[in-house]
């Protein structure tokens, strides 16, 4: 051990660091809400994409008429 090394502490280097936790919420409530929000946004994005694809498909047919 050199003079620059910190003194050894019990349990150091074993990965047992306390994790910061947020205030307790009902188990799963927040994560469930977040997943539902992501799912809703994905559905909306998929519908929008399908709409744009249909428009793009129809547009060349109109130009050729």
Helices and strands as residue ranges (DSSP letters): H 29-63
